[in-house]
């Protein structure tokens, strides 16, 4: 069955894509276009040629006063983009508006309260996890909420780990000071029997991150206020032993990670954090079987590869379009 859907879907940006959430939005655009849907970037804010070119081959529509939208057009708007929510509310012809909320803790940048979300002409919300849905509903959001898990690209995969110098990958973007605290505790407790190299992946391209993780034996997580924890999942896909902060404010309410796939540290537990990393180094050097790594790899293959993502896109957007995308041919 060929797709014959005459509508426009706009994914809203105000700058170049640079965060994990931005790249997930681009994955949505690419997958919809692969399915024959006219999905494009709607660029507000910085509209320089450099910014436009940062979206590569994806079509970019510049938001200005001359452009006209229909009531059948669909805006996919990040939770933080208050300017677009306010602008759309004032339009003479109001497009269909859907929030793509990739972090419930940042929702306050877009709306004053859950009540304001419920009162807005916003149609529904897309989220990356059951945890995000739970956190929004917990504070009183009543809009319909759909889940599409992002995916981990196939280039995140295990390779031969470096053994002469044990690589430990990390990112200090969210908890920069706490990495320094951790390192003090680690160097105080570590036996120094084996050479260790800490590799900061902050600022690397995703392909470069995958290379570092594939060579690293351990990934130490400094996540904070996560909705899913994509970086930890990337590390699992790369065959790393994941240790550190889960990023969940209440880990028991998440549906993805538990003690079977990593060692998760509570706030302020720096001694335990360092002890876990020291033990993981010894286990790696002694080639001790590590079920957490195997369980992490299994989790990725069962739930977070591109085929799972594409199924979610077809299911959720098919419902939005009132069209059977799941049985269509791309």
C-alpha positions as CSV (number, residue, x, y, z in Angstrom):
1,X,0.0,0.0,0.0
2,X,1.5,3.4,-1.0
3,X,1.2,6.3,1.4
4,X,-1.0,9.1,0.1
5,X,-1.2,11.5,3.1
6,X,-1.6,15.1,2.1
7,X,-0.3,17.0,5.2
8,X,2.7,18.8,6.5
9,X,4.5,17.9,9.7
10,X,6.9,20.6,11.1
11,X,9.5,19.8,13.8
12,X,10.3,23.0,15.5
13,X,13.9,24.2,16.2
14,X,15.4,27.5,17.3
15,X,19.0,26.7,16.7
16,X,21.3,24.0,15.3
17,X,20.8,20.4,16.6
18,X,23.2,19.8,19.4
19,X,21.5,17.8,22.2
20,X,20.4,14.2,22.4
21,X,16.8,15.3,22.2
22,X,17.5,17.3,19.0
23,X,19.0,14.3,17.3
24,X,16.0,12.2,18.4
25,X,13.7,14.7,16.7
26,X,15.8,14.4,13.5
27,X,15.3,10.7,13.7
28,X,11.5,11.3,13.8
29,X,11.8,13.5,10.7
30,X,13.9,11.0,8.7
31,X,11.7,8.1,9.6
32,X,8.5,9.9,8.6
33,X,10.0,11.0,5.3
34,X,11.1,7.4,4.7
35,X,7.4,6.5,5.1
36,X,6.4,9.1,2.5
37,X,5.3,11.8,5.0
38,X,6.1,15.5,4.2
39,X,8.1,16.1,7.4
40,X,10.5,19.1,7.7
41,X,12.3,21.4,10.0
42,X,10.5,24.6,11.1
43,X,13.3,27.0,12.1
44,X,12.5,29.9,14.4
45,X,15.1,32.0,16.1
46,X,18.6,31.9,14.5
47,X,18.0,31.5,10.8
48,X,21.6,32.0,9.5
49,X,22.8,30.0,6.5
50,X,25.2,28.1,8.9
51,X,22.3,27.0,11.1
52,X,20.1,26.0,8.1
53,X,23.0,23.9,6.7
54,X,23.4,22.1,10.1
55,X,20.3,20.1,9.3
56,X,22.1,18.5,6.3
57,X,19.8,17.2,3.6
58,X,16.6,17.6,5.6
59,X,14.2,20.3,4.3
60,X,14.1,23.5,6.4
61,X,11.2,25.9,6.4
62,X,12.0,29.4,7.8
63,X,9.3,30.7,10.1
64,X,8.4,34.3,9.2
65,X,5.3,36.5,9.0
66,X,4.6,35.6,5.4
67,X,4.3,31.9,5.9
68,X,0.8,30.5,6.2
69,X,-0.3,27.3,7.8
70,X,-3.5,25.3,7.6
71,X,-5.5,23.8,10.4
72,X,-4.3,20.3,9.1
73,X,-0.6,21.2,9.5
74,X,1.0,19.6,12.4
75,X,3.6,21.2,14.7
76,X,5.9,18.9,16.8
77,X,7.2,21.2,19.5
78,X,9.8,20.5,22.3
79,X,8.6,20.9,25.8
80,X,10.9,23.9,26.4
81,X,9.8,26.1,23.4
82,X,7.5,28.6,25.0
83,X,7.8,31.0,22.1
84,X,6.2,28.5,19.7
85,X,3.4,27.6,22.1
86,X,2.6,31.3,22.6
87,X,2.9,32.1,18.8
88,X,0.6,29.2,17.7
89,X,-2.0,30.2,20.2
90,X,-2.2,33.7,18.5
91,X,-2.5,32.3,15.0
92,X,-5.7,33.0,13.1
93,X,-5.5,29.5,11.7
94,X,-4.4,27.2,14.5
95,X,-2.3,24.2,13.3
96,X,-2.5,20.9,15.1
97,X,0.1,21.1,17.9
98,X,1.8,18.1,19.6
99,X,4.4,18.4,22.3
100,X,7.5,16.2,22.1
101,X,8.4,16.1,25.7
102,X,11.8,14.5,26.1
103,X,12.4,15.6,29.7
104,X,9.5,16.2,32.1
105,X,11.8,18.3,34.4
106,X,12.3,21.0,31.8
107,X,8.5,21.4,31.0
108,X,8.4,24.5,33.1
109,X,10.4,26.3,30.4
110,X,7.5,26.0,28.1
111,X,4.5,26.2,30.4
112,X,3.8,27.7,33.8
113,X,2.0,24.7,35.2
114,X,0.3,21.4,34.4
115,X,-3.0,23.3,34.4
116,X,-1.7,25.6,31.6
117,X,-0.8,22.5,29.5
118,X,-4.3,21.1,30.1
119,X,-5.9,24.4,29.0
120,X,-3.7,24.9,26.0
121,X,-5.0,23.9,22.5
122,X,-2.2,21.3,22.5
123,X,-3.6,18.1,21.1
124,X,-1.4,15.4,22.7
125,X,2.1,14.7,23.9
126,X,4.8,12.3,22.7
127,X,7.4,11.1,25.2
128,X,10.4,8.7,25.1
129,X,9.6,6.5,28.1
130,X,6.9,5.3,30.4
131,X,8.8,7.2,33.2
132,X,8.3,10.5,31.4
133,X,4.6,9.7,31.0
134,X,4.4,8.8,34.7
135,X,6.1,12.1,35.8
136,X,3.8,14.2,33.7
137,X,0.7,12.5,34.9
138,X,2.0,12.6,38.5
139,X,1.8,16.4,38.4
140,X,-1.6,16.6,36.8
141,X,-1.1,16.6,33.1
142,X,-4.3,15.1,31.5
143,X,-3.5,15.4,27.8
144,X,-3.2,12.0,25.9
145,X,0.4,10.8,26.0
146,X,2.1,8.4,23.6
147,X,5.5,6.7,24.0
148,X,8.1,6.3,21.3
149,X,11.4,4.9,22.5
150,X,14.4,6.4,20.8
151,X,16.9,3.9,19.3
152,X,20.6,3.2,19.7
153,X,22.3,3.1,16.3
154,X,24.0,-0.2,15.3
155,X,27.5,1.4,15.4
156,X,27.2,1.3,19.2
157,X,28.5,-2.2,19.6
158,X,31.1,-4.1,21.6
159,X,34.6,-4.5,20.1
160,X,37.9,-5.8,21.6
161,X,38.4,-3.8,24.8
162,X,41.8,-2.2,25.5
163,X,43.6,-4.0,28.3
164,X,47.1,-2.5,28.5
165,X,45.5,0.8,29.7
166,X,41.9,0.3,31.0
167,X,39.6,2.9,29.4
168,X,36.8,4.4,31.5
169,X,34.4,6.6,29.5
170,X,32.4,9.4,31.1
171,X,30.8,12.8,30.4
172,X,31.0,15.7,32.8
173,X,28.4,17.8,31.0
174,X,25.7,17.5,33.7
175,X,27.7,16.9,36.9
176,X,31.1,18.4,36.2
177,X,32.0,19.0,39.9
178,X,30.9,15.6,40.9
179,X,33.4,13.9,38.5
180,X,36.1,15.7,40.4
181,X,34.7,14.6,43.7
182,X,34.5,11.0,42.4
183,X,38.0,11.0,41.0
184,X,39.4,12.1,44.4
185,X,37.6,9.2,46.1
186,X,38.7,6.8,43.4
187,X,42.4,7.7,43.5
188,X,42.2,7.4,47.3
189,X,40.8,3.9,47.2
190,X,42.3,2.4,44.0
191,X,45.2,0.0,44.3
192,X,46.9,1.4,41.1
193,X,47.9,-2.1,40.0
194,X,46.6,-1.4,36.5
195,X,46.9,1.7,34.3
196,X,43.6,3.6,33.9
197,X,42.6,6.3,31.5
198,X,39.5,8.4,31.9
199,X,38.1,9.6,28.5
200,X,35.6,12.5,28.5
201,X,33.1,12.1,25.7
202,X,31.6,15.6,26.1
203,X,31.6,17.5,22.8
204,X,32.3,14.5,20.6
205,X,30.2,13.5,17.7
206,X,27.9,10.5,18.3
207,X,30.1,8.3,16.0
208,X,33.2,9.4,18.1
209,X,31.3,8.6,21.3
210,X,30.6,5.1,19.9
211,X,34.3,4.5,19.2
212,X,35.3,5.5,22.7
213,X,32.6,3.4,24.3
214,X,33.5,0.4,22.2
215,X,37.0,0.5,23.5
216,X,36.1,1.3,27.2
217,X,35.6,-1.4,29.8
218,X,33.6,0.8,32.0
219,X,31.2,3.8,31.6
220,X,30.8,5.9,34.7
221,X,27.4,7.7,34.6
222,X,27.0,11.3,35.8
223,X,23.4,11.5,34.6
224,X,21.0,14.0,36.2
225,X,17.2,14.5,35.9
226,X,16.9,12.0,33.0
227,X,13.7,10.9,31.1
228,X,15.3,7.8,29.7
229,X,19.1,7.8,30.1
230,X,20.2,7.5,26.5
231,X,24.0,7.7,27.2
232,X,23.8,4.8,29.7
233,X,22.0,2.8,27.0
234,X,24.6,3.7,24.4
235,X,27.3,2.4,26.9
236,X,25.3,-0.9,27.4
237,X,25.1,-1.3,23.6
238,X,28.9,-0.9,23.5
239,X,29.5,-3.7,26.1
240,X,30.5,-1.4,28.9
241,X,30.0,-2.1,32.6
242,X,27.8,0.9,33.6
243,X,28.3,2.4,37.1
244,X,27.1,5.6,38.6
245,X,24.0,7.9,38.8
246,X,21.0,6.7,37.0
247,X,19.6,10.2,36.5
248,X,16.2,9.1,37.7
249,X,14.8,11.1,40.6
250,X,12.9,7.9,41.6
251,X,14.6,5.0,39.9
252,X,11.9,2.5,41.1
253,X,9.4,4.1,38.7
254,X,11.4,3.6,35.5
255,X,10.8,0.7,33.2
256,X,14.3,0.4,31.7
257,X,17.2,0.1,34.1
258,X,17.7,-1.8,37.3
259,X,20.5,-3.6,39.1
260,X,20.6,-6.4,36.5
261,X,22.1,-4.0,33.9
262,X,24.4,-1.8,36.0
263,X,25.5,-0.5,39.4
264,X,23.5,2.6,40.4
265,X,24.7,5.0,43.0
266,X,22.6,7.1,45.3
267,X,23.2,10.8,45.8
268,X,26.4,11.5,47.8
269,X,27.5,7.8,47.8
270,X,31.0,8.6,46.5
271,X,32.8,6.0,48.6
272,X,30.5,3.3,47.2
273,X,30.8,4.7,43.7
274,X,34.6,4.5,43.8
275,X,34.5,1.0,45.4
276,X,32.2,-0.3,42.6
277,X,34.6,1.1,39.9
278,X,37.6,-0.4,41.6
279,X,35.9,-3.8,41.8
280,X,34.8,-3.5,38.1
281,X,38.4,-2.9,37.1
282,X,39.6,-6.0,39.0
283,X,36.8,-8.1,37.4
284,X,37.7,-6.9,33.9
285,X,41.4,-7.6,34.4
286,X,40.6,-11.1,35.7
287,X,38.2,-11.7,32.8
288,X,35.4,-12.5,35.3
289,X,32.1,-13.2,33.7
290,X,29.8,-10.1,34.0
291,X,26.1,-10.7,33.7
292,X,25.3,-7.0,33.9
293,X,27.1,-6.5,30.6
294,X,25.3,-9.4,29.0
295,X,21.9,-8.2,30.3
296,X,22.6,-4.7,29.1
297,X,23.3,-5.9,25.6
298,X,20.2,-8.0,25.6
299,X,18.1,-5.0,26.7
300,X,19.3,-3.0,23.8
301,X,18.7,-5.7,21.2
302,X,15.2,-6.5,22.6
303,X,14.0,-2.9,22.9
304,X,16.2,-0.1,21.5
305,X,17.3,-0.8,18.0
306,X,16.0,1.0,14.9
307,X,13.3,-1.6,14.1
308,X,11.7,-0.9,17.5
309,X,11.8,2.8,17.0
310,X,10.3,2.6,13.5
311,X,7.5,0.4,14.9
312,X,6.8,3.1,17.5
313,X,6.8,5.9,14.9
314,X,4.3,4.0,12.7
315,X,2.0,3.2,15.6
316,X,1.9,6.7,17.2
317,X,2.0,8.9,14.1
318,X,-0.4,6.6,12.3
319,X,-2.9,7.3,15.1
320,X,-2.2,11.0,14.8
321,X,-2.7,10.9,11.0
322,X,-5.6,8.5,11.3
323,X,-3.8,6.3,8.8
324,X,-2.4,2.8,8.9
325,X,1.3,3.4,8.7
326,X,2.1,0.0,10.2
327,X,0.9,-1.8,7.1
328,X,2.1,0.7,4.6
329,X,5.1,0.4,2.3
330,X,7.9,3.0,2.6
